[in-house]
Amino acid sequence: MLEILLDYPRTRAKNARHVQFITDLKKRISQEVAAKFGFTVQWTDFDTAANHEIAGFKEEKGYLKTTKIEATDRARDCTFKLYRGIALLYKAYGITEEERQAGETIAFAFHEAGDVTVSEYGSETAEISDLVEKFRTEPYVSALATIGLEGAPDALEEANEAFNTIYLERNEEERDRAFAPNMKSLRAASDTAIETLFKTINALYAVNELVTKDEETRTELGKIINDVNTLIVRFRKTVSGSSSSGNAEGGDEPTPTPEPVTPEITAVYQKEGGDPENPHRIERGEQTGVNYKGFTLKGQDGTLEHVIGLVNDQDYIEWIKAATISNVTETSCEFTMVPDLTEGQYKVRIETYDGGSPLVVEYPEPITLW
């Protein structure tokens, strides 16, 4: 008696392979056949869950605004460095003493601001805003005019606002994604609906074979069962990397599916000089350790940008610069705590593209920066 195979490694498949599997299933089992043989309810549940998973996979593949954010950040970095460079040139090589003094005045303001181009996105925005405000007061207004940089404050402000506009738009998208169902829950819903659908088709076929004995039912449901089993056999091979079908007719037994590890952050702590009585109290600028399990750190673009974030009580995310993240392993990493972030409590959030789509995990305990 034919029946759809129910034993296949669904939890071990990558998100993309799982989505392809349910997409192929949708083509093999039609709504018309479901209505004809009386399993419309089960088919509808499957179709709904499958569509949600497919939509979730497409939505989570990447942030469309990431490229624009990087481009506008580069633009404001270049604007900042250009005017800083001009000020330094006038300081060193101004033709008149007045020009050299003006260059020195402007160069001093840039020096006080520091190299903002290596700061976190949010910090850089604030630092450039402060610099623009300073440049609109004396003695900087006169100094800028002396060396022909009257337009510098406006140009810096325009570049800064262009970046911040697109950055805030992505923050809203990140917020929406953080509260949206992730691929893990979407896949679980699909698998539950698939199993119910398969069992229903198997039961209908069995009743027909044992009781009704209708030839048309045998032919049509039998074709569905064979088509679905063809997909499952291929799915097994792809996931396991084996050429065996894993059936009972001489093939190898399928590899047992390991119990999935729940992704979680297990510890966040100051590496040296921390307070044993308050392990979640971390000094700004200090090396910070993070322990985790169930995933690996992997950024969308192959770097570690926008992977580890600190979320304040306004749900604003300060992303840790990739350059400060080090000693990355399968279960831990380190990063330099942002030195100029406001004191207070923050949630540690990791957004990793392990498996091809973003997985968002938060540490359950808030940390306190001081």
Contacts in CASP RR format, 6 or more apart in sequence:
PFRMAT RR
TARGET T0000
AUTHOR 0000-0000-0000
METHOD contacts of the structure
MODEL  1
MLEILLDYPRTRAKNARHVQFITDLKKRISQEVAAKFGFTVQWTDFDTAA
NHEIAGFKEEKGYLKTTKIEATDRARDCTFKLYRGIALLYKAYGITEEER
QAGETIAFAFHEAGDVTVSEYGSETAEISDLVEKFRTEPYVSALATIGLE
GAPDALEEANEAFNTIYLERNEEERDRAFAPNMKSLRAASDTAIETLFKT
INALYAVNELVTKDEETRTELGKIINDVNTLIVRFRKTVSGSSSSGNAEG
GDEPTPTPEPVTPEITAVYQKEGGDPENPHRIERGEQTGVNYKGFTLKGQ
DGTLEHVIGLVNDQDYIEWIKAATISNVTETSCEFTMVPDLTEGQYKVRI
ETYDGGSPLVVEYPEPITLW
1 205 0 8 1.000
1 206 0 8 1.000
1 209 0 8 1.000
2 205 0 8 1.000
2 222 0 8 1.000
2 225 0 8 1.000
2 226 0 8 1.000
3 202 0 8 1.000
3 205 0 8 1.000
3 206 0 8 1.000
3 225 0 8 1.000
4 198 0 8 1.000
4 201 0 8 1.000
4 202 0 8 1.000
4 225 0 8 1.000
4 228 0 8 1.000
4 229 0 8 1.000
4 232 0 8 1.000
5 229 0 8 1.000
5 232 0 8 1.000
5 233 0 8 1.000
5 247 0 8 1.000
6 195 0 8 1.000
6 198 0 8 1.000
6 199 0 8 1.000
7 254 0 8 1.000
8 232 0 8 1.000
8 235 0 8 1.000
8 236 0 8 1.000
8 239 0 8 1.000
8 254 0 8 1.000
9 235 0 8 1.000
9 236 0 8 1.000
9 239 0 8 1.000
9 240 0 8 1.000
9 254 0 8 1.000
9 255 0 8 1.000
9 257 0 8 1.000
10 18 0 8 1.000
10 21 0 8 1.000
10 187 0 8 1.000
10 191 0 8 1.000
10 194 0 8 1.000
10 257 0 8 1.000
11 191 0 8 1.000
11 257 0 8 1.000
11 260 0 8 1.000
12 239 0 8 1.000
12 240 0 8 1.000
12 257 0 8 1.000
12 258 0 8 1.000
13 21 0 8 1.000
13 235 0 8 1.000
13 238 0 8 1.000
13 239 0 8 1.000
14 355 0 8 1.000
14 356 0 8 1.000
15 57 0 8 1.000
15 183 0 8 1.000
15 187 0 8 1.000
15 355 0 8 1.000
15 356 0 8 1.000
15 357 0 8 1.000
16 57 0 8 1.000
16 356 0 8 1.000
17 235 0 8 1.000
17 238 0 8 1.000
17 239 0 8 1.000
18 53 0 8 1.000
18 187 0 8 1.000
18 190 0 8 1.000
19 53 0 8 1.000
19 54 0 8 1.000
19 57 0 8 1.000
21 231 0 8 1.000
21 235 0 8 1.000
22 50 0 8 1.000
22 53 0 8 1.000
22 54 0 8 1.000
22 190 0 8 1.000
22 194 0 8 1.000
23 50 0 8 1.000
23 54 0 8 1.000
24 231 0 8 1.000
25 46 0 8 1.000
25 50 0 8 1.000
25 194 0 8 1.000
25 228 0 8 1.000
25 231 0 8 1.000
26 47 0 8 1.000
26 50 0 8 1.000
28 224 0 8 1.000
28 227 0 8 1.000
28 228 0 8 1.000
28 231 0 8 1.000
29 43 0 8 1.000
29 46 0 8 1.000
29 197 0 8 1.000
29 201 0 8 1.000
29 224 0 8 1.000
29 228 0 8 1.000
31 40 0 8 1.000
31 43 0 8 1.000
31 47 0 8 1.000
33 220 0 8 1.000
33 224 0 8 1.000
34 40 0 8 1.000
34 42 0 8 1.000
34 43 0 8 1.000
34 44 0 8 1.000
36 220 0 8 1.000
37 204 0 8 1.000
37 217 0 8 1.000
37 220 0 8 1.000
37 221 0 8 1.000
38 204 0 8 1.000
39 197 0 8 1.000
39 200 0 8 1.000
39 201 0 8 1.000
39 204 0 8 1.000
42 193 0 8 1.000
42 196 0 8 1.000
42 197 0 8 1.000
42 200 0 8 1.000
43 197 0 8 1.000
45 193 0 8 1.000
45 196 0 8 1.000
45 197 0 8 1.000
46 190 0 8 1.000
46 193 0 8 1.000
46 194 0 8 1.000
46 196 0 8 1.000
46 197 0 8 1.000
48 193 0 8 1.000
49 186 0 8 1.000
49 189 0 8 1.000
49 190 0 8 1.000
49 192 0 8 1.000
49 193 0 8 1.000
49 194 0 8 1.000
50 190 0 8 1.000
50 193 0 8 1.000
52 181 0 8 1.000
52 186 0 8 1.000
52 189 0 8 1.000
52 190 0 8 1.000
53 183 0 8 1.000
53 186 0 8 1.000
53 187 0 8 1.000
53 189 0 8 1.000
53 190 0 8 1.000
56 180 0 8 1.000
56 181 0 8 1.000
56 183 0 8 1.000
56 186 0 8 1.000
56 357 0 8 1.000
57 183 0 8 1.000
57 186 0 8 1.000
57 357 0 8 1.000
59 177 0 8 1.000
59 180 0 8 1.000
60 177 0 8 1.000
60 182 0 8 1.000
60 183 0 8 1.000
60 357 0 8 1.000
60 358 0 8 1.000
61 356 0 8 1.000
61 357 0 8 1.000
62 300 0 8 1.000
62 357 0 8 1.000
62 358 0 8 1.000
63 170 0 8 1.000
63 173 0 8 1.000
63 174 0 8 1.000
63 300 0 8 1.000
65 166 0 8 1.000
65 169 0 8 1.000
65 170 0 8 1.000
65 173 0 8 1.000
66 170 0 8 1.000
66 300 0 8 1.000
66 301 0 8 1.000
66 306 0 8 1.000
68 166 0 8 1.000
69 121 0 8 1.000
69 163 0 8 1.000
69 166 0 8 1.000
69 167 0 8 1.000
69 170 0 8 1.000
72 159 0 8 1.000
72 162 0 8 1.000
72 163 0 8 1.000
72 166 0 8 1.000
72 167 0 8 1.000
73 121 0 8 1.000
73 124 0 8 1.000
73 163 0 8 1.000
75 159 0 8 1.000
75 162 0 8 1.000
75 163 0 8 1.000
76 124 0 8 1.000
76 128 0 8 1.000
76 156 0 8 1.000
76 159 0 8 1.000
76 160 0 8 1.000
76 162 0 8 1.000
76 163 0 8 1.000
77 117 0 8 1.000
79 155 0 8 1.000
79 156 0 8 1.000
79 159 0 8 1.000
80 110 0 8 1.000
80 116 0 8 1.000
80 117 0 8 1.000
80 128 0 8 1.000
80 156 0 8 1.000
80 159 0 8 1.000
81 117 0 8 1.000
83 106 0 8 1.000
83 110 0 8 1.000
83 149 0 8 1.000
83 152 0 8 1.000
83 155 0 8 1.000
83 156 0 8 1.000
84 107 0 8 1.000
84 110 0 8 1.000
86 147 0 8 1.000
86 149 0 8 1.000
87 103 0 8 1.000
87 106 0 8 1.000
87 107 0 8 1.000
87 110 0 8 1.000
87 147 0 8 1.000
87 149 0 8 1.000
88 103 0 8 1.000
88 107 0 8 1.000
88 110 0 8 1.000
90 99 0 8 1.000
90 100 0 8 1.000
90 102 0 8 1.000
90 103 0 8 1.000
90 106 0 8 1.000
90 107 0 8 1.000
90 147 0 8 1.000
91 100 0 8 1.000
91 103 0 8 1.000
91 104 0 8 1.000
91 106 0 8 1.000
91 107 0 8 1.000
92 100 0 8 1.000
93 100 0 8 1.000
94 100 0 8 1.000
94 103 0 8 1.000
98 146 0 8 1.000
99 146 0 8 1.000
99 147 0 8 1.000
101 143 0 8 1.000
102 142 0 8 1.000
102 143 0 8 1.000
102 144 0 8 1.000
102 146 0 8 1.000
102 147 0 8 1.000
103 143 0 8 1.000
103 146 0 8 1.000
103 147 0 8 1.000
105 139 0 8 1.000
105 140 0 8 1.000
105 143 0 8 1.000
106 140 0 8 1.000
106 143 0 8 1.000
106 144 0 8 1.000
106 147 0 8 1.000
106 149 0 8 1.000
109 131 0 8 1.000
109 134 0 8 1.000
109 135 0 8 1.000
109 140 0 8 1.000
110 131 0 8 1.000
113 127 0 8 1.000
113 128 0 8 1.000
113 130 0 8 1.000
113 131 0 8 1.000
114 127 0 8 1.000
116 123 0 8 1.000
116 124 0 8 1.000
116 127 0 8 1.000
116 128 0 8 1.000
116 131 0 8 1.000
117 124 0 8 1.000
118 321 0 8 1.000
118 323 0 8 1.000
119 127 0 8 1.000
119 340 0 8 1.000
120 318 0 8 1.000
120 319 0 8 1.000
120 320 0 8 1.000
120 321 0 8 1.000
120 338 0 8 1.000
120 341 0 8 1.000
121 163 0 8 1.000
121 167 0 8 1.000
121 318 0 8 1.000
121 319 0 8 1.000
122 167 0 8 1.000
122 318 0 8 1.000
123 318 0 8 1.000
123 338 0 8 1.000
123 340 0 8 1.000
123 341 0 8 1.000
125 160 0 8 1.000
125 163 0 8 1.000
125 164 0 8 1.000
125 167 0 8 1.000
128 156 0 8 1.000
128 157 0 8 1.000
128 159 0 8 1.000
128 160 0 8 1.000
129 157 0 8 1.000
129 160 0 8 1.000
131 156 0 8 1.000
132 153 0 8 1.000
132 156 0 8 1.000
132 157 0 8 1.000
132 160 0 8 1.000
134 140 0 8 1.000
135 141 0 8 1.000
135 144 0 8 1.000
135 152 0 8 1.000
135 153 0 8 1.000
135 156 0 8 1.000
136 153 0 8 1.000
144 150 0 8 1.000
144 151 0 8 1.000
144 152 0 8 1.000
144 153 0 8 1.000
171 316 0 8 1.000
171 317 0 8 1.000
174 317 0 8 1.000
174 351 0 8 1.000
175 315 0 8 1.000
177 358 0 8 1.000
177 360 0 8 1.000
178 349 0 8 1.000
178 360 0 8 1.000
182 358 0 8 1.000
182 359 0 8 1.000
182 360 0 8 1.000
183 357 0 8 1.000
183 359 0 8 1.000
184 263 0 8 1.000
184 359 0 8 1.000
198 228 0 8 1.000
201 221 0 8 1.000
201 224 0 8 1.000
201 225 0 8 1.000
201 228 0 8 1.000
202 225 0 8 1.000
204 217 0 8 1.000
204 221 0 8 1.000
205 217 0 8 1.000
205 218 0 8 1.000
205 221 0 8 1.000
205 222 0 8 1.000
205 225 0 8 1.000
208 214 0 8 1.000
208 217 0 8 1.000
208 218 0 8 1.000
208 221 0 8 1.000
209 218 0 8 1.000
233 245 0 8 1.000
233 246 0 8 1.000
233 247 0 8 1.000
236 242 0 8 1.000
236 245 0 8 1.000
236 246 0 8 1.000
236 254 0 8 1.000
237 243 0 8 1.000
237 244 0 8 1.000
237 245 0 8 1.000
240 254 0 8 1.000
240 255 0 8 1.000
242 252 0 8 1.000
242 255 0 8 1.000
244 251 0 8 1.000
244 252 0 8 1.000
245 251 0 8 1.000
246 252 0 8 1.000
246 253 0 8 1.000
246 254 0 8 1.000
261 293 0 8 1.000
261 294 0 8 1.000
262 294 0 8 1.000
263 292 0 8 1.000
263 293 0 8 1.000
263 294 0 8 1.000
263 295 0 8 1.000
263 359 0 8 1.000
263 361 0 8 1.000
264 292 0 8 1.000
264 293 0 8 1.000
264 294 0 8 1.000
264 361 0 8 1.000
265 290 0 8 1.000
265 291 0 8 1.000
265 292 0 8 1.000
265 348 0 8 1.000
265 350 0 8 1.000
265 361 0 8 1.000
265 362 0 8 1.000
265 363 0 8 1.000
265 364 0 8 1.000
266 291 0 8 1.000
266 292 0 8 1.000
266 293 0 8 1.000
267 289 0 8 1.000
267 290 0 8 1.000
267 291 0 8 1.000
268 280 0 8 1.000
268 282 0 8 1.000
268 288 0 8 1.000
268 289 0 8 1.000
268 290 0 8 1.000
268 291 0 8 1.000
268 348 0 8 1.000
268 363 0 8 1.000
268 365 0 8 1.000
268 367 0 8 1.000
269 279 0 8 1.000
269 280 0 8 1.000
269 282 0 8 1.000
269 288 0 8 1.000
269 289 0 8 1.000
270 279 0 8 1.000
270 281 0 8 1.000
270 282 0 8 1.000
270 283 0 8 1.000
270 286 0 8 1.000
270 287 0 8 1.000
270 288 0 8 1.000
270 289 0 8 1.000
270 337 0 8 1.000
271 286 0 8 1.000
271 287 0 8 1.000
271 288 0 8 1.000
271 289 0 8 1.000
271 334 0 8 1.000
272 286 0 8 1.000
272 287 0 8 1.000
273 283 0 8 1.000
273 286 0 8 1.000
274 281 0 8 1.000
274 282 0 8 1.000
274 283 0 8 1.000
274 286 0 8 1.000
275 281 0 8 1.000
278 368 0 8 1.000
280 365 0 8 1.000
280 366 0 8 1.000
280 367 0 8 1.000
280 368 0 8 1.000
281 367 0 8 1.000
281 368 0 8 1.000
281 370 0 8 1.000
282 288 0 8 1.000
282 337 0 8 1.000
282 367 0 8 1.000
282 368 0 8 1.000
282 369 0 8 1.000
282 370 0 8 1.000
283 337 0 8 1.000
283 369 0 8 1.000
283 370 0 8 1.000
284 337 0 8 1.000
284 338 0 8 1.000
284 339 0 8 1.000
284 340 0 8 1.000
284 341 0 8 1.000
284 343 0 8 1.000
284 369 0 8 1.000
284 370 0 8 1.000
285 336 0 8 1.000
285 337 0 8 1.000
285 338 0 8 1.000
285 339 0 8 1.000
286 336 0 8 1.000
286 337 0 8 1.000
287 334 0 8 1.000
287 335 0 8 1.000
287 336 0 8 1.000
287 337 0 8 1.000
288 334 0 8 1.000
288 335 0 8 1.000
288 336 0 8 1.000
288 337 0 8 1.000
289 332 0 8 1.000
289 333 0 8 1.000
289 334 0 8 1.000
289 335 0 8 1.000
290 308 0 8 1.000
290 332 0 8 1.000
290 333 0 8 1.000
290 334 0 8 1.000
290 335 0 8 1.000
290 348 0 8 1.000
290 350 0 8 1.000
291 331 0 8 1.000
291 332 0 8 1.000
292 331 0 8 1.000
292 332 0 8 1.000
292 350 0 8 1.000
292 361 0 8 1.000
293 331 0 8 1.000
295 350 0 8 1.000
295 352 0 8 1.000
295 354 0 8 1.000
295 359 0 8 1.000
295 361 0 8 1.000
296 330 0 8 1.000
296 352 0 8 1.000
296 354 0 8 1.000
297 304 0 8 1.000
297 307 0 8 1.000
297 308 0 8 1.000
297 325 0 8 1.000
297 328 0 8 1.000
297 333 0 8 1.000
297 350 0 8 1.000
297 352 0 8 1.000
297 354 0 8 1.000
298 307 0 8 1.000
298 352 0 8 1.000
298 353 0 8 1.000
298 354 0 8 1.000
298 355 0 8 1.000
299 305 0 8 1.000
299 306 0 8 1.000
299 307 0 8 1.000
299 352 0 8 1.000
299 353 0 8 1.000
300 306 0 8 1.000
300 353 0 8 1.000
300 358 0 8 1.000
303 322 0 8 1.000
304 322 0 8 1.000
304 325 0 8 1.000
304 328 0 8 1.000
305 319 0 8 1.000
305 321 0 8 1.000
305 322 0 8 1.000
306 319 0 8 1.000
306 351 0 8 1.000
307 319 0 8 1.000
307 320 0 8 1.000
307 322 0 8 1.000
307 325 0 8 1.000
307 350 0 8 1.000
307 351 0 8 1.000
307 352 0 8 1.000
308 319 0 8 1.000
308 320 0 8 1.000
308 325 0 8 1.000
308 333 0 8 1.000
308 335 0 8 1.000
308 348 0 8 1.000
308 349 0 8 1.000
308 350 0 8 1.000
309 317 0 8 1.000
309 318 0 8 1.000
309 319 0 8 1.000
309 320 0 8 1.000
309 348 0 8 1.000
309 349 0 8 1.000
309 350 0 8 1.000
309 351 0 8 1.000
310 317 0 8 1.000
310 318 0 8 1.000
310 320 0 8 1.000
310 338 0 8 1.000
310 341 0 8 1.000
310 346 0 8 1.000
310 347 0 8 1.000
310 348 0 8 1.000
310 349 0 8 1.000
310 367 0 8 1.000
311 317 0 8 1.000
311 318 0 8 1.000
311 346 0 8 1.000
311 347 0 8 1.000
311 348 0 8 1.000
311 349 0 8 1.000
311 362 0 8 1.000
312 318 0 8 1.000
312 342 0 8 1.000
312 344 0 8 1.000
312 345 0 8 1.000
312 346 0 8 1.000
313 345 0 8 1.000
317 349 0 8 1.000
318 338 0 8 1.000
318 341 0 8 1.000
318 346 0 8 1.000
320 335 0 8 1.000
320 336 0 8 1.000
320 338 0 8 1.000
324 335 0 8 1.000
324 336 0 8 1.000
325 333 0 8 1.000
325 334 0 8 1.000
325 335 0 8 1.000
326 333 0 8 1.000
326 334 0 8 1.000
326 335 0 8 1.000
327 333 0 8 1.000
327 334 0 8 1.000
337 369 0 8 1.000
341 369 0 8 1.000
342 369 0 8 1.000
343 368 0 8 1.000
343 369 0 8 1.000
343 370 0 8 1.000
344 368 0 8 1.000
344 369 0 8 1.000
344 370 0 8 1.000
345 366 0 8 1.000
345 367 0 8 1.000
345 368 0 8 1.000
345 369 0 8 1.000
346 366 0 8 1.000
346 367 0 8 1.000
346 368 0 8 1.000
346 369 0 8 1.000
347 362 0 8 1.000
347 363 0 8 1.000
347 366 0 8 1.000
347 367 0 8 1.000
348 362 0 8 1.000
348 363 0 8 1.000
348 367 0 8 1.000
349 360 0 8 1.000
349 361 0 8 1.000
349 362 0 8 1.000
349 363 0 8 1.000
350 360 0 8 1.000
350 361 0 8 1.000
350 362 0 8 1.000
351 358 0 8 1.000
351 359 0 8 1.000
351 360 0 8 1.000
351 361 0 8 1.000
352 358 0 8 1.000
352 359 0 8 1.000
352 361 0 8 1.000
353 359 0 8 1.000
END
